[in-house]
Amino acid sequence: MKLFHAGNSPYARRPRIVAREAGLMDRIEEIDAAPLGGSDNVVFKHGPGGKVPGLLTDNGAYLCESLIICRYLNDMAGGSLLPTEPKARDEALHVDGIASLLMDSLFVRSHEIRREEGEKSPGVIATEAARAARAYDELESLAGGFGDEPNLGTITVVASLGYADWRHPGDEWRKGRPLLTGWFEKMMQRPAMEETKPIF
Ligand SMILES: N[C@@H](CCC(=O)N[C@@H](CS)C(=O)NCC(=O)O)C(=O)O
């Protein structure tokens, strides 16, 4: 399998962590597709999106969208990153949803902030900042149940908070959120998280 990623992409970090935690790295070649955007980028050879992550499977199918790729990799590895017990599974998916919407919100705001003056929307920036604050609070309320072993949901939490540290340090997501902070610091000691963290 070939996994296309780029730089500090939080979306690409998700399956990169999953591949490591699921023990799949001996079956995956990681390809850095940076810089993104140009119409001659390698990712356009495989589909219309031109985004990372992308996964070229051993059957020749090209999968896009981080959520789909993570689910696929987890299935390849026998499903070890999603609990089988129904309540725990629902909780992991609940966390994955909150962390995914946080990632989308942080990403949108980061792009909005970097637009030219006159093209920026203060309304969008404020709306997304408020959404992210609510998501951080929700994750703090859930963090006591995250545990020491990552799953698909908590992997998305790590990728989103790592992106917040890079693009939105002013959010100070740790402030007043001790459970989330302590859990995140523990997660960052795992090689899968350390090897894929944003560099800035
Ligand atoms: N919904 C997509 C989002 C992927 C995405 O937006 N990736 C960014 C990098 S973080 C990208 O490839 N941007 C290149 C572009 O927009 O041309 C997913 O979950 O995979």
The ligand as an ORCA input file, in Angstrom:
! r2SCAN-3c Opt
* xyz 0 1
  N     -11.760     15.832      4.294
  C     -10.408     15.546      3.884
  C      -9.556     16.797      4.047
  C      -8.138     16.616      3.503
  C      -7.437     17.955      3.304
  O      -8.075     19.025      3.267
  N      -6.118     17.893      3.159
  C      -5.344     19.096      2.896
  C      -4.031     19.059      3.668
  S      -4.285     19.224      5.405
  C      -4.962     19.140      1.428
  O      -4.603     18.118      0.871
  N      -4.991     20.325      0.814
  C      -4.535     20.505     -0.542
  C      -5.445     21.360     -1.356
  O      -6.479     21.817     -0.823
  O      -5.136     21.541     -2.521
  C      -9.893     14.364      4.707
  O     -10.413     14.091      5.795
  O      -8.987     13.662      4.236
*
